[in-house]
Amino acid sequence: MKLSNQNKRNLKSVLIFTAIMSIGTSLNAFMEHGFVFTYIIYDFTIGLIFGLIISLTEIYFFEKKFRRVNFTLLLIFRTIYYVVVASLIVIVIAASDVGETVDTILHDAVNDKDIRGLFESEDFNEIVLYTIVLSFLINFIRQINYLLGQKVLLNYAAGKYHIPLEEDLIFMFLDLKSSTTIAEKLGLIKNHRFLDDFFYDLTDPILGNKCRIYQYVGDEIVIVWKVKDGVKNLNCINLFFDILDEIDSKKDLYLQKYGVYPKFKAGIHCGKVITGEIGYIKKDIVYHGDTINTASRIQAECNVHSKRLLISGELLKLLRIEDEYKVEDIGTKLLRGKENALELFSIERV
């Protein structure tokens, strides 16, 4: 059976997290006891089971059920959950023959149901403390990463854009249709929920097409690729239609909840930009260059020509579009605020 892109990403996340936990606990055993096989296997098993349980519950429970829980509560809840899971794993393994070899006090306490003895065990207390610190750090970094955006924290830490760089990138400006009318109908709070649901439902298509979110501007989202990633497998085109499919699959849910469902249009362009850190009391990694403005103007032309997706001629030259999509030449247009005309093309599914 062929795995979907989403399941492949989930499997990769599970394997990476489980490997990190298993290796980490094994190294901890090695540093404390040297190369003693029993201790290494004991800690490796704890890390393996802990990694599997935590990564699976993160993907299939926390990310789906707790996305609207505030930062602090989620951090506390996750930390408590991690500690409980680690404690239960330790207790189960401690009851085994391996547990008796590694920690007699803990083994006897578990089998004798001696709660006091359990908490007097040095290994048990070490593991609980280790889990509290580790889970807090993991979840704090995870939440900050979600707040800043994909790879932004890593780029900050590495200082990648401390000195501005010139890059070739592809930008998509994706904008909701009739957003003012929808906002008036739903009201401020409900409209915010509507936008939040819409942007959340873009997650799988975005991750599946090798791009990242640059910023939200009202009811518009700006998405960016490195040129090689956007061109590969037509990712920059596939994204738009993958979003269409995702929203279409949830159309009834939107209608039931809001009485409307998202319709949108997009413009895509490629070119050189300057990428760098900006600001002091509020830092950000930003892009500067005519490429971004042009992509925005292309999106605005969708209404003029009654099209859902428009791309520039410069981008089309980089793409190998075959039978899956139909390309329509819109002509050479002088976009608002531009001195030079630009070739525009409409893309639709065949």
C-alpha positions as CSV (number, residue, x, y, z in Angstrom):
1,M,0.0,0.0,0.0
2,K,1.4,3.4,-1.0
3,L,1.7,5.9,1.8
4,S,0.2,9.4,1.3
5,N,2.5,12.4,1.6
6,Q,1.0,13.2,5.0
7,N,1.5,9.7,6.3
8,K,5.1,9.8,5.0
9,R,5.7,13.1,6.9
10,N,4.1,11.6,10.1
11,L,6.2,8.5,9.8
12,K,9.4,10.5,9.4
13,S,8.5,12.6,12.5
14,V,7.9,9.5,14.6
15,L,11.1,7.9,13.5
16,I,13.2,11.0,14.1
17,F,11.8,11.7,17.5
18,T,12.0,8.1,18.6
19,A,15.6,7.8,17.4
20,I,16.6,11.0,19.3
21,M,15.0,9.8,22.5
22,S,16.5,6.3,22.2
23,I,20.0,7.6,21.4
24,G,19.7,10.3,24.2
25,T,18.7,7.8,26.9
26,S,21.4,5.4,25.8
27,L,24.1,8.1,25.9
28,N,22.8,9.0,29.4
29,A,23.3,5.4,30.5
30,F,26.8,5.3,28.9
31,M,27.9,8.5,30.7
32,E,26.6,7.2,34.1
33,H,27.6,3.6,34.0
34,G,30.1,3.2,31.1
35,F,29.7,0.6,28.5
36,V,27.5,-1.8,30.5
37,F,25.2,-3.5,28.1
38,T,22.4,-4.0,30.6
39,Y,22.1,-0.4,31.6
40,I,22.3,0.8,27.9
41,I,19.5,-1.7,26.9
42,Y,17.4,-0.6,29.9
43,D,17.6,3.1,29.1
44,F,17.4,2.5,25.3
45,T,14.1,0.6,25.8
46,I,12.7,3.4,27.9
47,G,13.6,6.0,25.3
48,L,12.3,3.8,22.4
49,I,8.8,3.3,24.0
50,F,8.7,6.9,25.3
51,G,9.6,8.3,21.8
52,L,7.0,6.1,20.1
53,I,4.1,7.0,22.5
54,I,4.9,10.7,22.6
55,S,5.4,11.2,18.9
56,L,2.2,9.3,18.0
57,T,0.1,11.2,20.5
58,E,1.6,14.5,19.4
59,I,0.6,13.9,15.8
60,Y,-2.7,12.3,16.2
61,F,-4.0,13.9,19.4
62,F,-2.3,17.1,20.5
63,E,-2.0,18.7,17.1
64,K,-5.7,18.0,16.2
65,K,-7.4,18.5,19.6
66,F,-5.4,21.3,21.3
67,R,-4.5,23.8,18.6
68,R,-6.7,26.5,20.2
69,V,-5.4,26.0,23.8
70,N,-3.2,28.8,24.9
71,F,0.5,28.6,25.1
72,T,1.0,28.3,28.9
73,L,-1.8,25.7,29.5
74,L,-0.6,23.6,26.6
75,L,3.0,23.7,27.8
76,I,2.0,22.6,31.4
77,F,-0.4,19.9,30.1
78,R,2.2,18.4,27.8
79,T,4.9,18.5,30.4
80,I,2.6,16.6,32.9
81,Y,1.6,14.1,30.2
82,Y,5.3,13.4,29.3
83,V,6.2,12.9,33.0
84,V,3.2,10.5,33.5
85,V,4.1,8.5,30.4
86,A,7.8,8.2,31.3
87,S,6.9,7.2,34.9
88,L,4.6,4.4,33.7
89,I,7.2,3.1,31.3
90,V,9.8,3.1,34.0
91,I,7.5,1.2,36.4
92,V,6.6,-1.4,33.8
93,I,10.2,-2.0,32.8
94,A,11.4,-1.9,36.4
95,A,9.2,-4.9,37.1
96,S,11.0,-7.0,34.6
97,D,14.1,-9.1,35.0
98,V,16.2,-6.4,33.4
99,G,14.8,-3.9,35.9
100,E,15.9,-6.2,38.8
101,T,19.5,-6.2,37.5
102,V,19.6,-2.4,37.0
103,D,17.8,-1.1,40.1
104,T,16.9,-3.6,42.8
105,I,15.3,-1.0,45.0
106,L,13.0,0.2,42.2
107,H,12.3,-3.4,41.1
108,D,11.3,-4.5,44.6
109,A,9.3,-1.3,45.2
110,V,7.3,-1.9,42.0
111,N,6.6,-5.6,42.7
112,D,5.8,-5.0,46.4
113,K,3.6,-2.0,45.4
114,D,5.7,0.1,47.8
115,I,5.0,3.7,46.8
116,R,7.5,5.1,49.3
117,G,10.2,2.9,48.0
118,L,9.4,3.9,44.5
119,F,10.0,7.6,45.2
120,E,13.1,6.8,47.1
121,S,14.6,5.1,44.1
122,E,17.4,7.3,42.7
123,D,16.9,6.0,39.1
124,F,13.2,6.8,39.2
125,N,13.7,10.3,40.5
126,E,16.4,10.9,37.9
127,I,14.2,9.8,35.1
128,V,11.3,11.9,36.3
129,L,13.5,15.0,36.6
130,Y,15.1,14.3,33.2
131,T,11.7,14.0,31.6
132,I,10.4,17.2,33.2
133,V,13.4,19.2,31.9
134,L,13.4,17.5,28.5
135,S,9.6,17.8,27.9
136,F,9.6,21.5,28.9
137,L,12.4,22.3,26.5
138,I,10.9,20.3,23.7
139,N,7.5,21.8,24.0
140,F,8.8,25.3,24.6
141,I,10.9,25.2,21.5
142,R,8.0,23.5,19.6
143,Q,5.6,26.3,20.5
144,I,8.1,29.1,19.8
145,N,8.7,27.4,16.4
146,Y,5.0,27.4,15.6
147,L,4.8,31.1,16.6
148,L,7.7,32.2,14.5
149,G,7.1,29.9,11.5
150,Q,8.8,27.0,9.8
151,K,12.6,27.1,10.1
152,V,12.6,30.7,11.3
153,L,13.9,29.8,14.8
154,L,16.6,27.6,13.2
155,N,17.6,30.5,10.9
156,Y,17.8,32.9,13.8
157,A,19.9,30.6,15.9
158,A,22.3,29.9,12.9
159,G,22.5,33.6,12.1
160,K,21.8,32.7,8.5
161,Y,20.3,36.1,7.6
162,H,22.1,38.3,10.0
163,I,23.9,39.6,7.0
164,P,21.4,40.1,4.1
165,L,21.5,37.5,1.3
166,E,20.3,37.6,-2.3
167,E,18.1,34.6,-3.1
168,D,16.0,33.4,-6.0
169,L,12.5,32.6,-4.7
170,I,9.0,31.9,-5.8
171,F,6.1,33.8,-4.1
172,M,2.4,33.0,-4.1
173,F,-0.1,35.5,-2.9
174,L,-3.3,33.7,-2.0
175,D,-6.4,35.8,-1.2
176,L,-9.9,35.0,-0.1
177,K,-12.7,36.1,-2.4
178,S,-15.6,38.2,-1.0
179,S,-13.8,38.5,2.3
180,T,-15.5,41.8,3.2
181,T,-18.9,40.4,2.6
182,I,-18.1,37.3,4.7
183,A,-16.7,39.4,7.5
184,E,-19.9,41.5,7.6
185,K,-22.0,38.4,7.6
186,L,-20.1,36.5,10.3
187,G,-19.0,39.4,12.6
188,L,-15.5,39.9,13.9
189,I,-15.0,37.0,16.2
190,K,-16.7,34.4,14.0
191,N,-14.8,35.7,10.9
192,H,-11.5,35.3,12.8
193,R,-12.5,31.6,13.5
194,F,-13.3,31.2,9.9
195,L,-9.9,32.5,8.8
196,D,-8.2,30.4,11.4
197,D,-9.9,27.3,10.2
198,F,-9.1,28.1,6.6
199,F,-5.4,28.8,7.3
200,Y,-5.2,25.6,9.4
201,D,-6.6,23.6,6.6
202,L,-3.8,24.8,4.4
203,T,-1.2,23.0,6.6
204,D,-1.1,19.6,4.8
205,P,-1.0,21.1,1.2
206,I,1.8,23.5,2.3
207,L,3.9,20.8,4.0
208,G,3.3,18.5,1.0
209,N,4.6,21.0,-1.6
210,K,7.9,22.0,0.0
211,C,7.0,25.6,0.8
212,R,6.5,27.7,3.9
213,I,4.3,30.5,5.1
214,Y,6.0,33.9,5.0
215,Q,3.2,36.0,6.5
216,Y,-0.5,36.5,6.9
217,V,-1.9,39.9,5.7
218,G,-5.5,40.2,6.8
219,D,-7.3,37.5,4.7
220,E,-4.3,36.9,2.5
221,I,-1.5,34.5,3.0
222,V,2.0,34.8,1.4
223,I,3.8,31.5,0.6
224,V,7.4,31.1,-0.5
225,W,9.5,28.5,-2.1
226,K,13.2,28.2,-3.0
227,V,13.0,28.1,-6.8
228,K,14.3,24.5,-7.1
229,D,11.6,23.3,-4.6
230,G,8.8,25.2,-6.2
231,V,9.7,24.1,-9.7
232,K,10.2,20.4,-8.7
233,N,7.2,18.3,-9.5
234,L,5.3,21.6,-10.2
235,N,5.0,22.1,-6.4
236,C,4.1,25.8,-6.8
237,I,1.2,24.9,-9.1
238,N,0.1,21.8,-7.3
239,L,-0.2,23.7,-4.0
240,F,-3.1,25.8,-5.3
241,F,-5.1,22.8,-6.5
242,D,-4.2,20.7,-3.5
243,I,-5.7,23.5,-1.4
244,L,-8.8,23.5,-3.6
245,D,-9.2,19.7,-3.0
246,E,-8.7,20.1,0.8
247,I,-11.3,22.9,1.1
248,D,-13.7,21.0,-1.2
249,S,-13.4,17.9,1.0
250,K,-14.5,20.1,4.0
251,K,-17.0,22.3,2.2
252,D,-20.0,20.8,4.1
253,L,-18.3,21.4,7.4
254,Y,-17.7,25.0,6.6
255,L,-21.3,25.5,5.4
256,Q,-22.6,23.8,8.6
257,K,-20.4,25.9,10.8
258,Y,-20.3,29.3,9.0
259,G,-22.9,29.2,6.2
260,V,-20.1,30.0,3.7
261,Y,-16.9,28.2,2.6
262,P,-13.6,29.7,1.4
263,K,-13.1,30.6,-2.3
264,F,-9.8,32.0,-3.2
265,K,-7.5,33.2,-6.0
266,A,-3.7,33.4,-6.3
267,G,-0.9,35.0,-8.2
268,I,2.6,33.5,-8.5
269,H,5.9,35.0,-9.6
270,C,9.6,34.3,-9.2
271,G,12.7,36.4,-9.0
272,K,15.5,37.7,-6.9
273,V,14.9,39.2,-3.4
274,I,17.1,40.3,-0.5
275,T,16.5,38.2,2.6
276,G,17.6,39.5,6.0
277,E,16.9,40.2,9.7
278,I,15.3,43.5,10.4
279,G,14.2,45.4,13.6
280,Y,15.6,45.5,17.1
281,I,12.9,45.2,19.8
282,K,10.8,43.1,17.4
283,K,13.0,41.2,15.0
284,D,11.8,39.5,11.9
285,I,13.3,37.8,8.8
286,V,11.9,39.7,5.8
287,Y,12.1,39.8,2.0
288,H,12.7,42.9,0.0
289,G,12.5,43.3,-3.8
290,D,10.2,43.9,-6.7
291,T,9.4,40.2,-7.0
292,I,7.1,40.3,-4.0
293,N,5.3,43.4,-5.2
294,T,4.8,41.9,-8.6
295,A,3.4,38.6,-7.2
296,S,0.9,40.7,-5.3
297,R,-0.1,42.7,-8.4
298,I,-0.5,39.4,-10.4
299,Q,-2.9,38.2,-7.7
300,A,-4.9,41.4,-8.1
301,E,-5.3,40.7,-11.8
302,C,-7.3,37.5,-11.1
303,N,-10.4,39.6,-10.6
304,V,-9.8,41.6,-13.8
305,H,-9.6,38.5,-15.9
306,S,-12.0,36.3,-13.9
307,K,-9.3,33.7,-13.2
308,R,-8.4,31.6,-10.1
309,L,-4.7,31.3,-10.7
310,L,-2.4,33.5,-12.7
311,I,1.4,33.1,-13.0
312,S,4.1,35.2,-14.7
313,G,5.7,34.3,-18.0
314,E,9.1,34.3,-16.1
315,L,7.8,31.5,-13.9
316,L,6.2,29.6,-16.7
317,K,9.6,29.3,-18.5
318,L,10.9,27.4,-15.5
319,L,8.1,24.9,-15.4
320,R,7.5,21.8,-17.4
321,I,3.7,21.7,-17.6
322,E,2.4,18.7,-19.5
323,D,-1.0,17.1,-19.7
324,E,-2.3,17.7,-16.1
325,Y,-2.8,21.4,-16.5
326,K,-4.1,23.7,-19.2
327,V,-2.2,27.0,-19.8
328,E,-4.0,30.0,-21.2
329,D,-2.1,33.1,-22.5
330,I,-3.7,36.2,-20.9
331,G,-1.4,38.5,-22.8
332,T,1.2,41.1,-21.9
333,K,-0.2,43.4,-19.2
334,L,1.0,46.5,-17.5
335,L,0.4,45.9,-13.8
336,R,-0.5,48.7,-11.5
337,G,2.6,50.7,-10.3
338,K,4.9,49.0,-12.9
339,E,6.9,50.5,-15.7
340,N,7.3,47.3,-17.7
341,A,4.6,45.0,-19.0
342,L,4.5,41.4,-17.9
343,E,3.3,38.2,-19.6
344,L,0.5,36.6,-17.7
345,F,-0.8,33.0,-17.9
346,S,-3.8,31.3,-16.4
347,I,-3.5,27.8,-15.1
348,E,-6.4,25.3,-14.8
349,R,-6.7,21.6,-14.4
350,V,-7.5,19.7,-17.6
